Amino acid sequence: MPSTFAFGDVLFSLFTFFILLLLLRRFAWGPIVKQMKKRENHISNEIETAENHRQEAEKYLEEQRVEMEKAREEAQSIIETSRKTAQEQSKEIIRESHEEANRMKDNALADITREREQAVEALRAQVGQLSVLIATKIIEKELDEEEQEKLIQEYVQESGGRL
């Protein structure tokens, strides 16, 4: 079979091809492109939303870092204040202890002085009584010097236990 080239067949094929293209463009290509644009917009919106979320997360993370730093500084301040307060209280307690010890010492010294004065006063009273007693005995007995010395020694020995 000889090949014959039919111009009418070519034109018919081209005409059908262009009609098919127009139909495809109208009924297939348009919806496909529309769907692709819709998908592109959706992906674009998702990317934009993800970027916004990432930026918000970074902002939140930075805010948290700032808050943590503030909390650390505040904790350090509280610790330092507590340390200073404890030192001041310690100094105050020591000062009050010293004052109390000095008060107790002064009271003890005053008690000792008072008791010593009472003891001296009691001793003076006893010596005075002994002197009167000795003088009375000496006056009652007129003794010579030897007997007087003996009598004084006896009274001193008797009163030795009370002195």
Stockholm file with secondary structure:
# STOCKHOLM 1.0

chainA/1-163         MPSTFAFGDVLFSLFTFFILLLLLRRFAWGPIVKQMKKRENHISNEIETAENHRQEAEKYLEEQRVEMEKAREEAQSIIETSRKTAQEQSKEIIRESHEEANRMKDNALADITREREQAVEALRAQVGQLSVLIATKIIEKELDEEEQEKLIQEYVQESGGRL
#=GR chainA/1-163 SS CCCCCCHHHHHHHHHHHHHHHHHIIIIIIHHHHHHHHHHHHHHHHHHHHHHHHHHHHHHHHHHHHHHHHHHHHHHHHHHHHHHHHHHHHHHHHHHHHHHHHHHHHHHHHHHHHHHHHHHHHHHHHHHHHHHHHHHHHHHHSCCCHHHHHHHHHHHHHHHHTTC
#=GC SS_cons         CCCCCCHHHHHHHHHHHHHHHHHIIIIIIHHHHHHHHHHHHHHHHHHHHHHHHHHHHHHHHHHHHHHHHHHHHHHHHHHHHHHHHHHHHHHHHHHHHHHHHHHHHHHHHHHHHHHHHHHHHHHHHHHHHHHHHHHHHHHHSCCCHHHHHHHHHHHHHHHHTTC
//
